[in-house]
Amino acid sequence: MKRQWGWGVLGALGLGFVAVRVNGKLRPKPMPVQIEQFFLTNPLRVSYFGYRDALRLAGDLKGLRVLEVGVGVGVILEEIAKRVGEGGQAFGVDVQSDAVAKAEQRLSQGGLMSRTGLATANALDMPWTDGSMDRVITVAMLGEIPASHRVDALKEARRVLNDEGKLVVTEFWPDPHFIPLSRMVKLLRQAGFGIVDIHQKPFLYSISAKKEG
């Protein structure tokens, strides 16, 4: 009887996971802040995928102007702010105002707001000037944008990057909006980027890219 109950629970969890994945593909949208906060700060997830993986291909950020698109609750942005140092600036944008508020709270508690700028805005129309950033970072964000606008979002990231700047895109499974590596490479090329480097391990990858043309 216990075995039957266990298989039933596993089956329900499996069906739930499939439902979330399908819904994420059919109806892309930002993850609710409460769910995102639990997921991004969960010790099990952090032990396998944390800021080191997300920023592995970003290089030395000291003294740079770095923008994270889709900051969520500010887990990655907090580390970016530490890495840019007092001579750099860390910027973050998210379409959800409550996510921006959570990120601001996290950065304030860490004493990092003096080198940080946050904005509530759409990834397709960001409030920064052309060529103003040395790095643009996205982590599991692009899949939350409808498929027809993903290249536009990457073009907007390209706009704010300077000519020597670098875009770093990180995706990890089982995020419901996960974009496979081959598809991401095509999207980047369509947006005018050339691939510089790729870091992979099971269930996640990062790509660094630079402007072409």
Steps between C-alpha positions, in 0.01 A plus 500: 500500500785740591674419171185581304468829688865584425459433129185711502688795651783464248248481217321813621830687530600387153173615349529829686849556365387429143206736543727781623743442211223501238336810650838676505547428131146595396460804726842655565497745789720598797504256790300625803737666747412269792578188294813656356632597843455144629656348189801732470592487868438127547822342637463193275486717189779729616728201568474399134437829323593831658648832402835342408340313211291799395801732489772255395532648149456865604869542585642751745227754579704735716436864407249411228140602431299178512128458433292198598176466304235323705644546849222316681568528872860614446701186577732532199498881502628500859807303391548726195496804729769343716716417198489842332645660812481863602620616158230315309122503477245220501164562335190283506166500324186292542148535370355415844508789745474267801808312378691828472392588854628164630830549315536850643440366851767232453756748369424752773553237769836421342603867490528494121240754386758776450640315199168363373220636281165322466212562260157351438479467123446261211802320353392628158534866601761563768580845644872506419681672215664333201836342576488581871573151639812285512306183577139388473401189699181296470418192707199286406324811374462485122249212503261714706460728198259391222694319225418766241681768708811313614723623222376855570600461866848386396526794260415733788780340704728554200398865484610580854832311468809689393704372207738303723222383730387147564160336543480193727186283480443215747221244486430206729256209494236429639409870480158493326620757245829324420635568149725226355858595416464454123195724494671767711798510263263563209321779688829670586619489141168638377544791741846583364724323751798277441564216744818538706486208744265233636508339845291188554429248771197273543176696501652845444709707265640851463586679176712812463453704185619826346349742252565433132480742209 
